[in-house]
C-alpha cells in the first residue's frame, strides 16, 4: 500500500490518495449510526471515568500523579487490544514522561491521536476535585485536557465494540508535560516527533469551540536583548567620551522594534521583563531580574527578555533579521546584542490540513451540528500539535467545549463531550476506511 504523506492531500477529491467513498459524505451510514449508539450508551461510564482521572492530581511536577493517570489509561487501552508503554524522560529533566498506546493492522492509514496527562494545578492547589452540576462539570483538567483524553478512549471503545478497529494503525500519545515542557525540547518532544514521522494523520484533542477546528497555530520563540554602556558620572552623559548609556540604547531599540518590525499579520513580539542600571543580576530564572543603579550614574547595563509569535518560519526569520539590523545601529559608546531561542514551531495552514477540516465538517453536518471552519491561527497559541504539524497532516481542537482553563473556575460542557466523542469516533472510522474495498 502506498504510504500517505502530507503533500498528497491536495484536494477533497483525492484525500489520502486512496479510493473510497466519494466526497462529501454528509449523512451517517448504518455502521456509523451503530457507532454513535455505542458512544451514547457508554456516556455515563465516560463521565465517571472523567471524574476518576480528574480527581488524580497530575500537576506537571507531580511525577507520580502524572504516571498514575497514565496507568489508568494503560489498563483501558490494553483491554482494547492496544499495546501500551511508558516513555521515561531523563531524571534531571524533572518530568514524568509520556504514555504511548498502539494497535496496528497490516493495511490502512496510520493515525496519531494526541492528548496530555498533566495540568497546571500542583498538589497544594485547593482546586482538586471533579464536581458536576447538571450539564456542567468543574475540576482541574476538566477541559484542559482530561476530557479530550477520555474522548479519545471512548471513541475507540465505540469503534472496538462495533468491530471497527481491525484496519489501519492507531497510536495514542499522551504527553506528561504539555503545560510546562521539559528542557531541552529536542529531548522532551523527540518521541512525539518520531511517532509523527511514521504517521499519516495527527489529531489533537485540546478543547474545542462550536463551529471551529484548528488547522493552524502560531509558533513561539524567545529573545533576549543585552546592552552595555559606559559607566560614568551622569553629568557627562551625551558627551562623546561617555555616550548615551545602556538605558537610552535599550529604549532606542525597543522603540524601533515597535515602529519598524511590527505590522505583519499574526506577528507579535513582547518585551516581558526589563532591567537596567549600574548592575543587573538575574534571579532563579529570566523572569526575575534585579537591578541596581543611581540617578547620578550613567547606566552600564540593561537587559530585556521577550517572546516572539509568528505564523510561519519565514515570518519568524524576517522578524529576527529586522531586529538584528536595528540592534546593530548602536548609540555612542554602547554595544548591544540580541539572541533567540526556539520553542514551538508554527502549525501552518496547508492544503492537506484544509482537506482534513473538510472531512471533519462532513461528519459535523451529518450529525446536524453547525458547519465547521478554521479557527483564526493568529488567535491560537502553541501546543503539542505544533511539534507534529511540520511532519504530518494535522488538526486540533477536537475536545469538548469549556472555559476557565488554568484557573479554579475551569469547566467543561458535558453534552459537548458526548458530541465530540461521537464525532471523533465517526471521523476516525472514516479515516480508517479510506482505501478499503
C-alpha positions in Angstrom: 0.0 0.0 0.0 1.2 3.5 -0.8 2.2 5.4 2.3 0.3 8.7 2.7 2.2 11.9 3.2 1.0 15.5 3.8 1.8 16.6 0.3 -0.6 14.1 -1.2 -3.6 15.7 0.4 -4.2 18.5 -2.1 -7.9 18.4 -2.6 -11.0 16.9 -1.2 -11.4 14.5 -4.2 -8.1 12.9 -3.6 -7.8 12.9 0.2 -5.3 10.3 1.2 -4.6 9.4 -2.5 -6.8 6.4 -1.9 -10.0 5.1 -3.4 -13.1 5.2 -1.2 -16.5 6.8 -0.7 -17.0 10.0 -2.7 -17.0 13.4 -1.0 -18.8 14.9 0.6 -20.4 12.3 2.8 -22.8 14.3 4.9 -25.1 11.5 6.1 -24.3 8.7 8.5 -24.1 5.2 7.2 -25.7 2.3 9.1 -22.3 1.4 10.6 -21.8 5.0 11.8 -25.3 5.0 13.4 -24.2 2.0 15.4 -21.0 3.7 16.4 -23.0 6.7 17.5 -25.3 4.5 19.5 -22.4 2.9 21.4 -20.9 6.2 22.3 -24.3 7.3 23.7 -24.7 4.0 25.6 -21.3 4.4 27.2 -21.6 8.0 28.0 -22.5 7.7 31.7 -19.4 5.5 32.2 -17.3 8.0 30.3 -18.3 10.8 32.7 -17.5 8.5 35.7 -14.1 7.8 34.1 -13.5 11.5 33.6 -14.3 12.1 37.2 -11.8 9.4 38.2 -8.9 10.9 36.2 -9.7 14.5 37.2 -9.6 13.5 40.8 -6.0 12.3 40.4 -3.7 15.3 40.8 -1.4 15.4 37.8 0.3 18.8 38.0 3.3 18.7 35.7 5.8 18.5 38.6 3.7 15.8 40.4 5.6 13.0 38.6 3.8 10.2 40.4 0.4 11.7 39.8 1.1 12.1 36.0 2.2 8.4 35.9 -0.9 7.4 37.9 -3.2 8.9 35.3 -1.1 7.1 32.6 -1.6 3.8 34.5 -5.3 4.2 34.4 -5.2 4.7 30.6 -2.8 1.8 30.2 -5.4 -0.6 31.7 -8.1 0.7 29.5 -6.2 0.7 26.2 -4.7 -2.8 27.0 -8.3 -4.0 27.3 -9.0 -2.7 23.8 -6.1 -4.7 22.4 -3.6 -1.9 22.3 0.0 -2.4 23.5 0.9 0.4 25.9 4.2 1.6 27.3 5.6 4.5 29.3 8.4 6.6 27.8 10.7 7.9 30.6 12.5 11.2 30.4 16.0 11.8 31.9 15.9 12.3 35.6 17.4 15.7 35.6 14.6 17.0 33.3 12.2 16.6 36.3 9.3 15.4 34.1 7.2 12.2 34.3 7.5 11.1 30.7 4.8 10.2 28.2 2.2 7.5 27.5 2.0 5.6 24.2 -0.5 3.0 23.1 -0.5 1.4 19.7 -2.7 -1.0 17.8 -1.5 -1.9 14.3 -3.1 -3.7 11.3 -1.2 -4.7 8.2 -3.2 -2.3 5.9 -4.8 1.1 6.2 -3.7 4.6 7.2 -1.7 5.5 10.3 -3.4 7.8 12.8 -1.8 9.6 15.7 -4.2 10.8 18.4 -2.7 13.3 20.8 -3.5 14.5 24.3 -1.7 15.3 27.6 -2.0 14.0 31.1 -0.7 16.9 33.1 -2.5 20.0 34.4 -1.3 23.4 35.8 -2.6 22.6 39.3 0.1 21.4 41.8 -0.5 19.1 44.7 -1.1 22.0 47.1 -3.7 23.7 45.0 -7.1 24.0 46.7 -8.7 23.1 43.3 -8.5 19.3 43.3 -12.0 17.8 42.8 -14.4 17.0 40.0 -17.8 18.3 40.6 -20.9 18.1 38.4 -23.8 20.5 38.3 -26.3 19.3 35.6 -24.7 19.5 32.2 -21.6 21.3 33.6 -18.6 19.9 35.4 -15.7 21.6 37.0 -12.3 20.3 38.1 -8.6 20.5 37.4 -8.0 19.4 33.8 -11.8 19.1 33.1 -11.4 20.9 29.8 -7.6 21.1 29.6 -7.5 18.4 28.7 -8.6 15.2 30.5 -12.0 15.5 28.7 -10.1 15.2 25.4 -8.1 12.2 26.6 -11.4 10.5 27.7 -12.9 11.4 24.3 -10.1 9.5 22.5 -10.6 6.4 24.7 -14.3 6.3 24.5 -14.4 7.0 20.7 -12.0 4.0 20.3 -14.2 1.9 22.7 -17.2 2.5 20.5 -15.3 1.5 17.4 -14.0 -1.6 19.1 -17.4 -2.6 20.2 -18.5 -2.4 16.6 -15.6 -4.4 15.2 -14.1 -1.3 13.5 -10.5 -1.4 14.8 -9.2 -4.1 12.5 -7.9 -1.7 9.8 -5.1 0.8 10.0 -2.7 1.7 12.7 -3.7 3.9 15.7 -1.2 5.4 18.1 -2.4 7.3 21.1 0.3 9.6 22.5 -0.3 11.5 25.8 2.5 13.8 26.9 3.2 14.3 30.6 4.5 17.8 30.4 2.4 19.9 27.9 1.7 22.6 30.5 5.4 23.0 31.3 7.6 21.3 28.7 10.8 19.8 29.8 14.1 21.1 28.5 15.8 20.6 26.2 12.8 20.5 23.8 14.7 18.2 21.5 14.6 15.5 24.1 11.2 16.3 25.6 9.4 16.0 22.2 11.7 13.6 20.3 9.4 10.6 20.7 6.3 12.5 19.7 8.0 13.9 16.6 9.4 10.5 15.6 5.9 9.0 16.1 4.5 11.7 13.9 7.0 11.0 11.1 5.6 7.5 10.9 2.0 8.7 10.8 -0.3 9.9 8.0 -2.8 12.0 10.1 -2.4 13.6 13.5 -5.5 14.7 15.6 -5.1 16.7 18.8 -7.9 16.7 21.3 -7.4 20.0 23.1 -10.6 21.9 24.0 -12.8 22.9 21.1 -15.4 25.5 20.3 -18.7 25.2 18.4 -18.2 25.8 14.7 -14.5 25.7 14.7 -11.4 23.5 14.5 -7.8 24.4 14.4 -5.6 23.7 11.4 -3.1 26.5 12.1 -1.4 27.9 15.2 1.3 30.4 15.7 4.7 29.3 16.7 6.6 30.9 19.6 10.2 31.6 20.5 12.1 33.7 23.0 14.5 36.6 22.6 17.0 38.4 24.9 18.4 41.9 24.3 21.6 42.7 26.2 23.0 46.2 26.2 26.2 47.7 27.7 27.1 51.3 28.1 30.0 53.3 29.6 29.7 53.8 33.3 30.4 57.4 34.3 29.1 60.3 36.3 25.7 61.4 34.9 26.9 65.0 34.4 28.9 63.6 31.4 26.1 61.8 29.6 25.8 62.7 25.9 29.5 63.8 25.7 31.4 62.0 23.0 33.6 60.3 25.7 30.6 59.0 27.7 27.9 58.4 25.2 24.2 57.6 25.8 24.3 54.8 28.4 22.6 51.4 28.3 19.1 52.5 29.2 18.8 55.1 26.4 20.2 52.5 24.0 17.8 49.8 25.0 14.9 52.3 24.8 16.0 53.2 21.2 16.0 49.6 20.2 12.6 48.8 21.7 11.1 51.9 20.1 12.3 50.9 16.7 11.1 47.3 17.2 7.7 48.8 17.8 7.7 51.1 14.8 9.6 49.0 12.2 9.2 45.3 13.0 5.5 45.4 14.0 2.9 45.1 11.3 2.8 41.7 9.6 -0.4 39.7 10.1 -0.1 37.4 13.1 3.4 38.6 14.1 3.7 39.8 17.7 6.7 40.3 20.0 6.5 41.3 23.6 9.3 42.6 25.9 8.1 40.9 29.0 10.7 41.9 31.6 13.3 44.7 31.6 16.1 45.7 34.0 18.7 48.4 33.7 21.2 50.3 35.8 24.8 50.0 37.0 24.4 46.3 37.6 21.7 43.7 36.6 21.6 40.3 38.2 19.3 37.5 37.1 17.4 35.6 39.8 16.3 31.9 39.6 15.3 32.4 36.0 14.9 35.1 33.3 11.6 36.2 34.8 13.4 37.5 37.9 15.8 40.4 37.3 17.4 42.6 40.0 18.8 46.0 39.1 21.0 48.4 41.0 21.7 51.9 39.8 21.9 55.6 40.9 20.4 58.7 39.3 23.8 60.3 39.1 25.5 57.3 37.3 25.1 56.6 33.6 23.6 53.1 33.2 26.2 50.5 32.4 23.9 47.6 31.5 20.3 46.8 30.5 18.5 43.5 29.7 15.2 42.6 28.2 13.6 39.2 27.9 10.7 38.8 25.5 8.6 36.5 23.4 8.0 36.3 19.7 5.0 34.7 18.0 4.8 34.0 14.3 2.6 32.4 11.6 5.3 30.5 9.8 9.1 30.0 9.8 9.6 32.6 7.1 7.9 35.3 9.1 9.9 34.4 12.1 13.2 34.7 10.2 12.1 38.1 8.7 11.3 39.4 12.2 14.6 38.2 13.6 16.6 39.7 10.7 14.9 43.1 11.2 15.5 43.0 15.0 19.2 42.2 14.4 19.6 45.1 12.0 18.1 47.6 14.4 20.3 46.3 17.3 23.4 46.7 15.2 22.9 50.5 14.9 24.2 51.4 18.4 24.1 54.8 20.0 27.5 56.3 21.0 29.6 54.3 23.5 27.1 51.4 23.6 27.0 47.9 22.4 24.0 45.6 22.0 23.3 42.1 21.0 20.1 40.1 20.6 19.8 36.4 20.8 16.9 34.0 20.1 15.8 30.7 21.5 13.4 28.4 19.6 10.4 26.9 21.4 7.3 25.8 19.4 7.3 25.7 15.6 4.3 27.2 13.8 1.5 24.9 12.7 0.9 26.3 9.2 -2.5 26.1 7.4 -1.8 23.7 4.5 -4.0 22.4 1.7 -3.7 18.9 3.4 -5.0 20.4 6.7 -7.8 22.1 4.9 -8.8 18.8 3.3 -8.9 17.2 6.7 -11.0 20.0 8.1 -13.5 19.4 5.2 -13.7 15.8 6.3 -14.5 16.9 9.8 -17.1 19.3 8.5 -18.8 16.5 6.6 -19.1 14.5 9.9 -20.3 17.5 11.8 -23.0 18.3 9.3 -24.1 14.7 9.2 -24.6 15.0 13.0 -26.8 18.0 12.5 -24.4 20.5 14.0 -23.1 23.9 12.9 -20.7 23.6 10.0 -17.0 23.8 10.9 -14.5 26.4 9.7 -10.9 27.1 10.6 -10.2 29.0 13.8 -8.0 32.0 13.0 -4.5 30.8 13.6 -3.3 34.2 14.9 -5.7 33.7 17.8 -4.3 30.3 18.9 -1.2 29.7 20.9 1.3 26.9 20.7 0.5 23.3 21.7 1.9 19.8 21.3 0.3 19.7 17.8 2.8 22.4 16.8 5.7 19.9 17.1 3.8 17.4 14.9 2.4 19.7 12.2 5.7 20.1 10.3 5.8 16.3 9.9 2.2 15.3 9.1 -1.3 16.4 8.1 -2.8 17.8 11.4 -5.9 19.1 13.1 -6.6 20.3 16.6 -9.4 21.4 19.0 -11.4 18.2 18.8 -12.2 18.1 22.5 -15.3 19.3 24.4 -16.3 22.9 24.9 -15.4 24.6 28.1 -13.7 27.5 29.7 -11.7 28.9 32.6 -8.6 26.9 31.7 -5.7 27.3 34.2 -8.0 28.8 36.8 -10.0 27.4 39.7 -13.1 28.1 37.6 -12.2 25.5 34.9 -15.3 23.9 33.5 -16.5 21.7 30.7 -19.9 21.3 29.0 -20.8 17.6 29.2 -23.2 17.4 26.2 -20.3 18.8 24.1 -18.1 16.0 25.4 -20.7 13.5 24.1 -20.9 15.2 20.8 -17.1 15.4 20.4 -16.8 11.7 21.2 -19.5 10.7 18.6 -17.9 13.0 16.0 -14.4 11.8 16.7 -15.4 8.1 16.6 -17.1 8.6 13.2 -14.2 10.7 11.8 -11.7 8.1 12.9 -13.9 5.4 11.3 -14.0 7.2 8.0 -10.2 7.8 8.0 -9.5 4.2 8.7 -11.8 3.0 5.9 -10.2 5.1 3.2 -9.0 2.7 0.5 -11.0 -0.3 1.8 -12.6 -2.5 -0.8 
